[in-house]
Amino acid sequence: MWKISCVVLLAYACMAGPTLSADRPVHLTVPSPVGKDIAAMPQLIAPVDDAEHRINTALKRLDLNVLKASKDCKGGDWQRSVDVAMRGPGFLSLVITDSA
């Protein structure tokens, strides 16, 4: 059995647009779990610019990667938890723990 914890810090303070992402609070929604005992990555609610859309896309990609890895995991269970350590304005910090 192995366990990995990582901290992901997504800073987006240098963005342009009518409403700068860094100027507003970070509001998140948590989708349904990716699988049994596999938490989904949170998503920014109502992204206002390209940078926020890229953050959501990257978080969705992490969900797809863990789903594939969990299916490739033979003879074991996969678990993932995601905690929001800190959030903006201007940054988002997630603690992701994967266990297999």
C-alpha positions as CSV (number, residue, x, y, z in Angstrom):
1,M,0.0,0.0,0.0
2,W,1.3,3.4,-0.8
3,K,0.1,6.9,0.0
4,I,0.9,10.2,-1.6
5,S,0.0,13.6,-0.4
6,C,0.6,16.7,-2.3
7,V,-0.2,20.4,-2.1
8,V,-1.3,22.1,-5.2
9,L,-1.2,25.9,-5.2
10,L,-2.9,27.6,-8.1
11,A,-2.1,31.3,-8.1
12,Y,-3.8,33.5,-10.6
13,A,-3.1,37.0,-9.5
14,C,-1.8,38.3,-12.9
15,M,-4.8,38.0,-15.1
16,A,-6.5,40.5,-17.3
17,G,-10.1,41.0,-18.0
18,P,-13.0,43.3,-17.0
19,T,-13.0,41.6,-13.6
20,L,-9.7,40.4,-12.5
21,S,-9.9,36.9,-11.0
22,A,-7.6,37.9,-8.2
23,D,-9.9,40.7,-7.2
24,R,-12.8,38.5,-6.2
25,P,-13.3,35.8,-3.6
26,V,-12.8,32.2,-4.7
27,H,-16.0,30.2,-4.6
28,L,-15.9,26.5,-5.2
29,T,-18.3,23.6,-5.9
30,V,-17.5,20.0,-5.3
31,P,-18.8,17.6,-8.0
32,S,-19.9,14.0,-7.2
33,P,-17.1,11.6,-6.4
34,V,-15.1,10.3,-9.3
35,G,-15.5,6.7,-8.0
36,K,-16.0,4.8,-4.7
37,D,-13.9,6.6,-2.1
38,I,-12.4,8.9,-4.7
39,A,-13.2,12.5,-4.1
40,A,-13.6,14.8,-7.1
41,M,-11.5,17.9,-7.4
42,P,-13.4,21.1,-6.6
43,Q,-14.3,23.5,-9.4
44,L,-14.3,27.3,-9.5
45,I,-17.9,28.5,-9.7
46,A,-18.8,30.8,-12.7
47,P,-15.2,31.3,-14.1
48,V,-14.8,34.9,-15.3
49,D,-11.8,34.6,-17.6
50,D,-9.5,32.2,-19.5
51,A,-7.2,31.6,-16.5
52,E,-10.1,30.4,-14.3
53,H,-11.3,28.1,-17.2
54,R,-7.8,26.7,-17.4
55,I,-7.8,26.0,-13.7
56,N,-11.1,24.1,-13.9
57,T,-9.8,22.2,-17.0
58,A,-6.6,21.2,-15.1
59,L,-8.6,20.0,-12.1
60,K,-10.9,17.9,-14.3
61,R,-7.8,16.4,-15.9
62,L,-6.6,15.3,-12.5
63,D,-10.0,13.6,-12.0
64,L,-9.6,11.8,-15.3
65,N,-6.1,10.7,-14.4
66,V,-7.0,9.3,-11.0
67,L,-10.0,7.5,-12.5
68,K,-7.7,5.8,-15.0
69,A,-5.1,5.0,-12.4
70,S,-7.7,3.5,-10.1
71,K,-9.0,1.3,-12.9
72,D,-5.4,0.1,-13.6
73,C,-4.9,-0.7,-9.9
74,K,-5.1,-4.5,-9.8
75,G,-6.2,-6.2,-6.6
76,G,-6.6,-3.1,-4.5
77,D,-8.7,-0.1,-3.6
78,W,-7.9,3.5,-4.4
79,Q,-8.9,6.3,-2.1
80,R,-8.5,10.1,-2.6
81,S,-9.4,13.0,-0.4
82,V,-9.2,16.6,-1.3
83,D,-9.1,19.5,1.2
84,V,-9.1,23.2,0.4
85,A,-6.3,24.5,2.6
86,M,-6.6,28.2,1.6
87,R,-8.4,30.2,-1.0
88,G,-8.1,33.7,-2.5
89,P,-8.6,36.1,-3.6
90,G,-5.7,35.5,-5.9
91,F,-4.9,31.9,-5.0
92,L,-6.2,28.4,-4.3
93,S,-4.4,25.8,-2.3
94,L,-5.5,22.2,-2.3
95,V,-4.2,19.2,-0.3
96,I,-4.7,16.0,-2.2
97,T,-4.1,12.6,-0.6
98,D,-4.2,9.5,-2.8
99,S,-3.9,6.0,-1.2
100,A,-3.8,2.6,-3.0
